[in-house]
């Protein structure tokens, strides 16, 4: 059964252009012309969402936030499409929980490579495994969730994978480059700051246990599980 891509853009010609090229790669396609329509289509649980940022009404930022707050859709990967090319916009997208950020005009070969990489990238852990940290935290690798003091907390996919990777290498200093290579892949261009944004979001979810993740200045991070 083909993977399904939800394309969200308020410009009909862009929707048709992307639909044609993505379907030619063997994917199934859902279309949405605005944020509210995208939220309804997301209920079909596509494998990935291509989400335009600048749309009237409910823009891409707000649409993504609503998806990430919904337990049924929060694990769906999101790639933002935008005509704006700035680091602040990219960081804003990462803070929301996006997996990637592509600027227009869109290179179809690059877009298809990003789509394939995002969908096919599997977690580096066994899906049924649970990891206990101390007596307060349980990490459920199958459900992409953590339980802190008996309260279950859901994490966006990238944030969970970063946490899972650190937890699987306890007390070892992990460089940003290693995290980028193993979580995002070698052929996806992201900057070191991407890792820092994800780590900050994970720490926020860990709350009073945020100091399990130690920053090693100039190098990377270490998960202290003693």
C-alpha positions in Angstrom: 0.0 0.0 0.0 1.5 3.4 -1.0 2.5 6.0 1.6 0.2 9.0 1.6 1.4 12.6 1.5 -0.8 15.5 2.5 0.0 18.6 0.6 -1.2 21.9 2.0 -1.0 25.2 -0.1 -3.4 28.0 -0.9 -2.1 28.2 -4.5 -3.9 25.6 -6.8 -1.1 25.6 -9.4 1.5 24.6 -6.7 -0.8 21.9 -5.4 -1.2 20.4 -8.9 2.5 20.7 -9.6 3.5 18.9 -6.4 0.7 16.3 -6.7 1.8 15.3 -10.2 5.5 14.9 -9.2 4.8 13.1 -5.9 2.3 10.7 -7.4 4.8 9.9 -10.1 7.1 8.6 -7.3 4.4 6.1 -6.3 2.9 8.0 -3.3 -0.7 8.6 -2.7 -1.7 12.3 -2.3 -4.2 14.2 -0.2 -4.7 17.9 -0.9 -5.8 20.8 1.3 -6.1 24.5 0.4 -5.9 26.0 3.9 -5.1 25.2 7.5 -8.6 24.1 8.6 -8.9 21.7 5.6 -5.4 20.4 6.4 -6.5 19.5 10.0 -9.5 17.6 8.6 -7.4 15.7 6.1 -4.7 15.0 8.7 -7.4 12.8 10.5 -6.7 10.3 7.7 -3.2 10.0 9.2 -0.9 10.6 6.2 2.7 9.4 6.3 3.9 13.0 5.9 2.6 16.6 5.6 4.0 19.2 3.2 2.8 22.4 4.8 2.9 25.9 3.2 3.7 28.5 5.8 2.1 31.7 4.3 -1.6 31.0 4.0 -4.6 33.3 4.7 -6.6 32.5 7.9 -4.9 29.6 9.7 -1.3 29.8 8.5 1.2 27.0 8.5 2.6 27.8 11.9 -0.7 27.6 13.6 -1.8 24.5 11.6 1.3 22.7 12.7 0.8 23.7 16.4 -2.7 22.3 16.3 -1.5 19.0 14.7 1.2 18.6 17.4 -1.3 19.2 20.2 -3.6 16.5 18.8 -2.5 13.0 20.1 -3.9 11.4 16.9 -1.7 13.5 14.6 1.2 14.7 16.6 3.6 12.0 15.3 3.0 12.8 11.6 6.2 14.3 10.2 5.9 17.8 8.8 8.0 19.5 6.1 7.4 23.2 5.9 7.4 24.9 2.4 8.0 28.6 2.4 9.2 31.5 0.2 10.9 33.0 3.3 14.5 32.0 3.8 15.8 33.0 7.2 17.3 31.2 10.2 14.7 32.7 12.5 11.9 31.1 10.4 13.6 27.8 10.4 14.1 27.8 14.1 10.5 28.8 14.6 9.5 25.7 12.5 11.7 23.5 14.5 10.3 24.8 17.8 6.9 23.8 16.6 8.1 20.3 15.9 8.7 20.3 12.1 11.0 17.7 10.6 12.3 19.8 7.8 12.1 23.2 6.1 12.3 23.8 2.3 12.3 27.1 0.6 10.6 28.0 -2.6 11.1 27.7 -5.5 11.0 24.0 -4.9 13.6 21.6 -6.4 11.6 18.5 -7.1 14.5 16.1 -6.8 15.5 17.6 -3.5 11.9 17.6 -2.2 11.4 13.9 -3.2 14.7 13.0 -1.5 13.6 14.8 1.7 10.2 13.1 1.6 11.7 9.6 1.1 14.3 10.2 3.8 11.8 11.5 6.4 9.3 8.7 5.8 11.8 5.9 5.6 13.9 6.9 8.5 13.2 4.4 11.3 14.0 4.8 14.9 17.4 3.3 16.0 15.7 1.3 18.7 13.4 -1.7 18.9 9.8 -0.5 18.9 8.6 -2.7 21.8 11.4 -1.7 24.2 10.9 0.3 27.3 13.8 2.0 29.1 13.6 3.1 32.8 15.6 6.0 34.0 16.0 6.1 37.7 12.7 5.5 39.5 10.8 8.4 37.9 11.0 8.1 34.1 10.0 5.3 31.7 10.6 5.8 28.0 8.2 3.8 25.8 10.0 3.4 22.4 6.9 1.9 20.7 4.5 4.7 21.6 7.0 7.6 21.3 6.1 8.6 24.8 7.7 9.1 28.2 6.1 8.6 31.6 7.3 11.0 34.3 6.2 10.5 37.8 3.4 8.3 36.5 2.2 10.9 34.0 2.4 10.1 30.3 3.8 12.7 28.0 3.9 12.6 24.2 6.9 13.9 22.3 7.1 14.9 18.6 9.0 12.3 16.6 12.4 14.2 16.3 12.5 15.2 19.9 11.7 11.6 21.0 14.4 10.2 18.7 17.0 12.6 20.1 16.1 11.6 23.7 16.1 7.9 22.8 19.5 8.1 21.2 21.0 9.9 24.3 19.4 7.4 26.7 20.8 4.5 24.7 24.3 5.9 25.2 24.2 6.8 28.9 27.1 8.7 30.4 28.7 9.1 27.0 29.4 12.5 25.4 27.5 12.7 22.1 28.5 15.4 19.6 26.0 17.4 17.7 27.4 15.9 14.5 26.7 12.4 15.8 23.1 13.3 16.6 22.6 15.0 13.2 24.0 12.0 11.4 22.0 9.4 13.3 18.7 11.2 13.7 18.5 13.4 10.5 20.8 11.4 8.2 23.9 12.5 6.2 22.1 13.7 3.1 19.7 16.1 4.9 21.1 19.6 5.5 20.5 20.9 9.0 22.6 23.1 11.2 23.9 22.5 14.7 21.4 24.8 16.1 18.7 22.3 15.1 20.0 19.9 17.7 20.1 22.7 20.4 16.4 23.5 19.7 15.4 19.9 20.0 17.4 19.4 23.2 15.8 22.5 24.7 12.3 21.2 23.9 13.1 17.8 25.4 14.4 19.4 28.6 11.1 21.3 28.9 9.2 18.1 28.7 11.5 16.5 31.3 10.7 19.3 33.7 12.4 18.9 37.1 14.5 16.1 35.6 15.9 18.2 32.7 19.4 18.0 34.2 19.6 14.4 33.2 20.8 15.9 29.9 24.1 17.7 30.5 25.5 20.2 28.0 29.2 19.7 27.3 30.2 23.1 26.1 31.7 23.2 22.6 31.1 19.5 22.1 27.6 18.2 22.6 25.4 16.5 25.2 25.6 13.7 27.7 22.7 11.8 29.3 23.6 11.1 32.9 21.9 7.9 34.1 23.8 6.7 37.2 
